[in-house]
Amino acid sequence: MQNKNSEKNVPAGVVIYSDGSALGNPGPGGYGTVIEINGEQICLKGGEPHTTNNRMEMLAVVEGLKWLHKNHPDVKTCTVVSDSKLVIETLNSGWKRKKNLDIWELLDAQLPHFSKIKWQWVKGHNGHPQNTLCDKLANGEATRYKKIGGHEFTPQSIL
């Protein structure tokens, strides 16, 4: 019988924290994602020149799952923490709204890479350190898009 942690370099307790922001809603927006893995924090950020808060909340989760699968394809379980009730309740209940179908499809494309994802809600703006960092990253990107006036940039990784 194989120990569930016997695979080489498979970390236990991988957590993805995520947040999104839009200035104007719709307006310039950004997302922030913090991935805790192997005792490290990996921060991702990105955005769009014209978007909504809900789209950025969802994209933060998508980008976290994509990064995790690309960089640690052996990781099959994780916890995703978000202050978006829309995201967490939707994923816990299994139903999707008819809005933002393109991002729901991106999210659905990531799910087969994982055997189990725990979806956890955390109250925003309540002193949770990782949520606060995600919020700072998301708002920073939204502000950056506001300043650049609609130019596209690709998601960035902060190491």
Secondary structure as GFF3:
##gff-version 3
##sequence-region A 1 159
A	DSSP	beta_strand	15	22	.	.	.	ID=ss1
A	DSSP	beta_strand	27	37	.	.	.	ID=ss2
A	DSSP	beta_strand	40	51	.	.	.	ID=ss3
A	DSSP	alpha_helix	53	71	.	.	.	ID=ss4
A	DSSP	beta_strand	77	82	.	.	.	ID=ss5
A	DSSP	alpha_helix	85	93	.	.	.	ID=ss6
A	DSSP	alpha_helix	101	110	.	.	.	ID=ss7
A	DSSP	three_ten_helix	111	113	.	.	.	ID=ss8
A	DSSP	beta_strand	116	121	.	.	.	ID=ss9
A	DSSP	alpha_helix	129	148	.	.	.	ID=ss10
A	DSSP	beta_strand	156	158	.	.	.	ID=ss11
###
